[in-house]
């Protein structure tokens, strides 16, 4: 059966399930089996191991398996990945679309985003400072997953007649595991397309539009002709400002993605370092002004990772339940932040110009390190050193129930921390978060368009790509003008369903990975300049 036919059947099944059972079926992907009472309290209500989501067990478990199987590549080969990223091994004649650096920045543009700003804050809000430690744990094992999925994506990618690449877990599954697994590859591609429209697009466009609208209302009020909301139909109001936001965002995204991966690579290669530097620079200024609090903040992280306060002022909950809550929030937000194991970044890394798959796999390891170990840690430390974390549910319920301040969650907590931490320098530190949200969300949408682009190519061929791109631009506009909560939830579910085929492929092909790794690192790797000198002496 043709892939296009399988793809249409897959989409039909996905939407049939949605019509019959509704969103609760898809919502369960990140909570199963804990959404069933029997499993939720298994084996006992005080030791509810059954409430740990299968998704988290699969991601962390596969990360641990791959780390041991491949001999801890995130420790042994991280320095090599850094050298490759610098471009010293780049051979311009190699097949591929992007340099190692641009492939990495394209992948980072999709992962460095709302999760680094809002995700860390949410983990601390519900799980306390100890959740940051568990984010580090997911990044450590997630680094191996990025290495594995990206190496496989390079090995099993297709090269089109025009020299462009087509790679990712769908090609890894079909080319690496055989045509009998094509149905699994099709399922991955179908969910990747859905996720690109929802989580990678609509939610990003809405976040930007909502932030701009909020800033405008502060400047001109909610009664201005730009910000005044008009009822379109019951339950749906729209302002001129939101429409303008949608048009501008759609134009920016369209101008980049219609040009294909090379233009996307140039854009993200320029934007990703700039947006990361802006965020890291101001976070660093805050930490420099709070140096005495840094060691105490690390102390809180390690102490509360294993021994969070279990009961205070009548707030119940056994020690294990509170520990489990802290661990799960850290793991969930860590996974959301770096997307390790979900297969999306492997699509970007498969475009790299190289003849050695392991080389790009080593570059991919830089992703979780930059995303979670550096940027998420900076966010967490800013929230802790400025005492902004006192405005969390965890602090009030577990430490000081008499705290009278407002509770702040998500990006509001991070904005408050930046405003407080930069008061000595400027009065609008929270606007750094506004700027970061704008840059991060736009770059995420642009990178995710490529993931859906490659999945469309896999299912329906190159002729369908232009239609996908225009549809993607249309969803940017739709996301900017409306709260699409159901679509966001659907997209998160699709992200979850993408993960299982990818993890399965990593496990099944771990032997191939190990063989490639041994072969590559058994030889001295020459830089491009060393290769040219060696060729001249022959």
Buried (B, 14 or more C-beta within 10 A) or exposed (E): EEBBEBBBBBBEEBEEEBEEEEBEEBBBBBBBBBBBEEBBBBEEEEBBEBBBBBBBEBBBBBBBBBBEBBEBBBEEBBEBBBBBBEEBBBBEEBBBBBBBBBBBBBBBBBBBBBBBBBBBBBBBBBBBBBBBBBBBBBBBBBBBBBBBBBBBBBBBBBEEEEEBBBBBBBBBBBBBBEEEBBBBBBBBBBBBBBBBBBBBBBBBBBBBBBBBBEBBBEEBEEEBEBBBBEEEEEEEEBBBBBBBBBBBBBEBBBEBBBEBBEBBBBBBBEBBEEBBEBBBEBBEBBBEBBEEBBEEBBEBBEBBBEEBBBEEEEBEBBEBBBBBBBBBBBBBBBBBBBBBBBBBBBBBBBBBBBEBBBBBBBBBBBBBBBBBBBBBBBBBBBBBBBBBBBBBBBBBBBBEEEBEBEBBBBBBBBBBBBBBBBBEEEEEBBBBBBBBBBBBBBBBBBBBBBBBBBBBBBBBEEEBBEEBBEBBBBBBBBBBBBEBEEBBBBBBBBBBBBBBBBBBBBBBBBEBBBEBBEEBBEEEBEBBEEEEEEEEEE
